[in-house]
């Protein structure tokens, strides 16, 4: 039950994204289930602010289908030599299962076209705790193309059964259309 499906694509949805006014913008989304007749609904609201070195956002999502909701607050500040970011959130994943989490990270430019990123994420719910440590290298190849490599160490601890940990490696190319 951990993780939910908040990252999933929301089908049959309508989203309004506002224009930006003095750094502030917002979005609202409404979606219905995929099979008729469906009373399952998904609602989401988002507010953001971005001006100069500061960026922040708040998102609230409710998913009737899976009886889930999410509140998430995040922000970043670009100091020039380092960009710091963080977020906190609470996800209600099931009737009695809330996941509280936070993330702290930084991005450091090491040359005009590359940067090193690092982050720590901690999550906790009843009987479960997870910690992720990640480090990555991002290299811009052109205006729309980049290469990256990263490592993630994840540790999961459960009250009722064995804990687990592992290391993941990601290497790839990214192209924006």
N, C-alpha and C positions, 0 to 999 in steps of 0.2 A: 504494500500500500504506500510505500515511501516514494516520493517523487511526483506523484499525481500525473496528470496529463495536460498541464498548463502550457507546455511548449508545443502541443499538437496544433495542426492547422484547423481553424474553426470553419467548417463548411456551412453553407446556407447562412452566411452572415453579412451584415451591412455595417460599414464603418464610416464615420464622419471624422475627418481630421481638419481642425481649424487652421486658419492662417496664423502666422506668428505675429504677435503684437508686443513690441518692446521686449523681446526675448521669451515671452510666454506663449505657449501653445497647448492645445488639448485635443483629445480624441474620445469618441464614444463608439462602442460596438454592441450590436445586438445580433444574436444568432439563434436558430432553432435546430431541433433534432433533424436527422437525415431521413427518417421514415415517417410517413403520414399515417394516421394523424398523430402528431407529436406535441406534447406539452412541455418537453424539455427545452430549456432556454439557457443561453449564455449571455451574460451582461459584462461589459468591461468599461471602465473609465480611466483616463490617463491625463495627467497634467505635467507639463515640463517647463523648465526655464533654462535658457542657455544664453549667456552674454559674457563676452570676454573670456576669462579663464575659468568661470564658474558654470557648472551644469548640474541640474537636479531634476528628479522626476518622482512622481507618485502614481502607482497603478493599483486599481482595485478590480478584481475579477470574481464573478460568481458563476458557477457551473451547476445548474439544477440537475442535469443528467447524472453526474457523478457525485452529487452532494458535496461539492468542494468550493472553497473560496480562498482567495489569495489577496494579501495586502503587502505591497512592496515599496520601499522608499530607497532611493539611491542618489548618489551624487559624485561629482569629481571636481578637482581643482588643479589647474595647470600652473605649476610654479615656474615653468620654463625649463629647468634642468630635470624635472621629474613631474609626472602627472599622477596624482594620488586619487584613488577612487574607493568607494565603499557602498555597501547596501545592507539593509536589514529587511527581514520579511517574516511573515507568518502565513502558513498554508494550512487550512483545515482540509485534511485529506479524506477523512471518514468520520463517522458519528463521534468517536472519542479519540481521534488521532490528529493532533496538531503538530506541525513541524515548524520550529522556530530556527532561523538561520541568520548569519551575517557573513559578509565577505569584505576583506580589506586587500587592496592591491596597489601596484604602482607600475607605471610605464616609463622607461628611461631611454631617451634617444642616445645612441652610441655613435651615430654618424648621420649625415643628412638624409639617408635613405633606409636606415634600419634602427630598430629599437629592441630592447629586452623588456619583457613583461614578467611580473611575478604576482601571485595572489595566494591568499589563504581563505578557505571557506569552512565554516563550522556550522553544523546543523544538529538539532536535538529534538527528539520527541520521546514519548513514554516508551522506555525499554530500548531506545535506539540512539546512537550518537555517531556522527560522521565528521571526518576532517579531511580536507583536500588541500594539498600544497602543489602549486603549479609554477612552472617557469617556461618561458617561450622566447623564441627569437623570431622577429618579423622583418623581412627584407623587401623593400619596394623595388620592383624591377622596371615598372613603367607607370604611367598615370593610372592604368586600370588593372595591372597585374602585380602580384606579390607572391613571395615564397615564405613558408613558415616551418618551424620545427618546435615541438614542445614536449615536455614531460609532466605527467601528473601522478602524484602519489596519493592514493586514497586509503583511508583506514575507516572501517566500519566496526562498531561495537554493539552487540546485542545482549540484553539481559538474559534472554531465554535460550540462546544457543551460541555456538562458536563465533568468535569475531573473525574478521577477514581484512586483508589489505592487499594492495596490488599497485603496480606501476604501469601506466599507459604511455605510449609514444605516438605522437601525431606528427606527420610530415606531409607537406602538400603544396600545391599551387592554388592561387585564388585569382579569378578573373571576373571583373564587374562589367556587366553589359549595360 
